[in-house]
């Protein structure tokens, strides 16, 4: 899940349509020249774990993405070279 720059920690609940649907197991902050982006891994119910689906983790809005996290890794690599936001 891509979250943005809000603080997310392991154990935070994943919510969709006001219903708990999963839990965060780990997080990492990716740094680029212009911003920070938090990426979280976790367990999520199959019916909700569809790439592009919006969910909530605490106060943060998140988007489900498919593994591997190639697109996120590419954005980080490109951001450090191309200053991509």
Secondary structure as UniProt FT lines:
FT   STRAND          2..4
FT   TURN            10..11
FT   STRAND          13..16
FT   TURN            17..18
FT   STRAND          19..31
FT   STRAND          36..44
FT   TURN            46..48
FT   TURN            51..52
FT   STRAND          54..57
FT   TURN            58..59
FT   STRAND          60..63
FT   HELIX           70..82
//
